[in-house]
Amino acid sequence: MLRGKVVGHAVSTTKHRSLTGWRLLVVQPVAADGKQPDGEPLLVLDHLGASRGAWVMISNDGQGARELVGDPNSPARWFVLGICDT
């Protein structure tokens, strides 16, 4: 589980059938200090309605992501676990 900031969203005309209808966000993970970027931005499934600039908790639990989309063969890996208040 990581904390990150939503920096944008992605649009895909061709994607795995399990991702049809899902909102895809681009999230920049941050280091423990909450300021420095921690790695490359990630493509994350969003079912909570996070917007650009929002701070979110993301999870890389692939099994959880596959259960979320309802397909055990989905390539989904990252998903928004929660939206942070501050």
BALOBA-1460 file (C-alpha; in Angstrom, 3 decimals):
// residues 86
<rec num="1" residu="m" x="0.000" y="0.000" z="0.000"/>
<rec num="2" residu="l" x="1.321" y="3.418" z="-1.004"/>
<rec num="3" residu="r" x="0.232" y="7.022" z="-0.748"/>
<rec num="4" residu="g" x="0.182" y="8.996" z="-3.979"/>
<rec num="5" residu="k" x="-1.172" y="12.029" z="-5.738"/>
<rec num="6" residu="v" x="-3.479" y="11.810" z="-8.759"/>
<rec num="7" residu="v" x="-1.711" y="13.623" z="-11.604"/>
<rec num="8" residu="g" x="-4.118" y="12.748" z="-14.406"/>
<rec num="9" residu="h" x="-6.188" y="10.065" z="-16.067"/>
<rec num="10" residu="a" x="-5.744" y="7.739" z="-19.014"/>
<rec num="11" residu="v" x="-7.999" y="6.913" z="-21.933"/>
<rec num="12" residu="s" x="-7.652" y="3.695" z="-23.874"/>
<rec num="13" residu="t" x="-9.621" y="2.702" z="-26.937"/>
<rec num="14" residu="t" x="-8.271" y="-0.848" z="-26.802"/>
<rec num="15" residu="k" x="-7.926" y="-2.656" z="-23.495"/>
<rec num="16" residu="h" x="-8.544" y="-5.978" z="-21.804"/>
<rec num="17" residu="r" x="-12.275" y="-6.752" z="-21.634"/>
<rec num="18" residu="s" x="-12.190" y="-6.798" z="-17.822"/>
<rec num="19" residu="l" x="-11.186" y="-3.104" z="-17.776"/>
<rec num="20" residu="t" x="-14.103" y="-1.893" z="-19.897"/>
<rec num="21" residu="g" x="-15.966" y="0.830" z="-18.041"/>
<rec num="22" residu="w" x="-13.288" y="1.341" z="-15.388"/>
<rec num="23" residu="r" x="-11.736" y="4.748" z="-14.799"/>
<rec num="24" residu="l" x="-7.937" y="4.727" z="-15.098"/>
<rec num="25" residu="l" x="-5.905" y="7.244" z="-13.103"/>
<rec num="26" residu="v" x="-2.255" y="8.198" z="-13.304"/>
<rec num="27" residu="v" x="-0.945" y="8.321" z="-9.726"/>
<rec num="28" residu="q" x="2.498" y="9.503" z="-8.610"/>
<rec num="29" residu="p" x="3.564" y="7.572" z="-5.483"/>
<rec num="30" residu="v" x="5.336" y="9.683" z="-2.851"/>
<rec num="31" residu="a" x="8.068" y="8.822" z="-0.363"/>
<rec num="32" residu="a" x="7.462" y="8.559" z="3.390"/>
<rec num="33" residu="d" x="8.148" y="12.290" z="3.792"/>
<rec num="34" residu="g" x="5.048" y="12.982" z="1.666"/>
<rec num="35" residu="k" x="6.890" y="15.336" z="-0.673"/>
<rec num="36" residu="q" x="9.412" y="13.513" z="-2.842"/>
<rec num="37" residu="p" x="8.227" y="11.300" z="-5.732"/>
<rec num="38" residu="d" x="8.888" y="7.618" z="-5.152"/>
<rec num="39" residu="g" x="9.343" y="5.963" z="-8.537"/>
<rec num="40" residu="e" x="7.449" y="6.325" z="-11.794"/>
<rec num="41" residu="p" x="3.751" y="7.232" z="-12.032"/>
<rec num="42" residu="l" x="1.400" y="4.247" z="-12.010"/>
<rec num="43" residu="l" x="-1.791" y="3.418" z="-13.906"/>
<rec num="44" residu="v" x="-4.427" y="2.705" z="-11.264"/>
<rec num="45" residu="l" x="-8.061" y="1.516" z="-11.366"/>
<rec num="46" residu="d" x="-10.425" y="3.947" z="-9.643"/>
<rec num="47" residu="h" x="-13.840" y="2.987" z="-8.292"/>
<rec num="48" residu="l" x="-14.073" y="5.756" z="-5.677"/>
<rec num="49" residu="g" x="-14.136" y="8.851" z="-7.908"/>
<rec num="50" residu="a" x="-10.782" y="10.446" z="-7.063"/>
<rec num="51" residu="s" x="-9.985" y="13.585" z="-9.048"/>
<rec num="52" residu="r" x="-6.799" y="15.289" z="-10.237"/>
<rec num="53" residu="g" x="-4.814" y="16.605" z="-7.288"/>
<rec num="54" residu="a" x="-6.404" y="14.204" z="-4.781"/>
<rec num="55" residu="w" x="-4.231" y="12.243" z="-2.375"/>
<rec num="56" residu="v" x="-5.052" y="8.535" z="-2.504"/>
<rec num="57" residu="m" x="-3.987" y="5.256" z="-0.958"/>
<rec num="58" residu="i" x="-3.232" y="2.676" z="-3.637"/>
<rec num="59" residu="s" x="-2.714" y="-1.056" z="-3.401"/>
<rec num="60" residu="n" x="-0.791" y="-3.412" z="-5.657"/>
<rec num="61" residu="d" x="-2.711" y="-6.470" z="-4.476"/>
<rec num="62" residu="g" x="-3.337" y="-8.101" z="-7.849"/>
<rec num="63" residu="q" x="-5.809" y="-10.590" z="-6.393"/>
<rec num="64" residu="g" x="-7.820" y="-7.739" z="-4.863"/>
<rec num="65" residu="a" x="-7.821" y="-5.855" z="-8.178"/>
<rec num="66" residu="r" x="-9.001" y="-8.942" z="-10.060"/>
<rec num="67" residu="e" x="-11.805" y="-9.453" z="-7.531"/>
<rec num="68" residu="l" x="-12.750" y="-5.782" z="-7.911"/>
<rec num="69" residu="v" x="-13.167" y="-6.082" z="-11.697"/>
<rec num="70" residu="g" x="-14.736" y="-9.541" z="-11.394"/>
<rec num="71" residu="d" x="-12.353" y="-11.402" z="-13.690"/>
<rec num="72" residu="p" x="-9.722" y="-13.856" z="-12.383"/>
<rec num="73" residu="n" x="-7.766" y="-13.466" z="-15.651"/>
<rec num="74" residu="s" x="-7.633" y="-9.666" z="-15.610"/>
<rec num="75" residu="p" x="-4.234" y="-7.945" z="-15.936"/>
<rec num="76" residu="a" x="-5.352" y="-5.416" z="-13.278"/>
<rec num="77" residu="r" x="-2.727" y="-4.828" z="-10.598"/>
<rec num="78" residu="w" x="-3.087" y="-1.403" z="-8.924"/>
<rec num="79" residu="f" x="-6.305" y="0.124" z="-7.559"/>
<rec num="80" residu="v" x="-7.399" y="3.026" z="-5.360"/>
<rec num="81" residu="l" x="-7.951" y="1.751" z="-1.847"/>
<rec num="82" residu="g" x="-9.075" y="5.075" z="-0.370"/>
<rec num="83" residu="i" x="-9.072" y="8.858" z="-0.751"/>
<rec num="84" residu="c" x="-7.103" y="10.763" z="1.928"/>
<rec num="85" residu="d" x="-8.647" y="13.721" z="3.744"/>
<rec num="86" residu="t" x="-5.358" y="15.630" z="3.856"/>
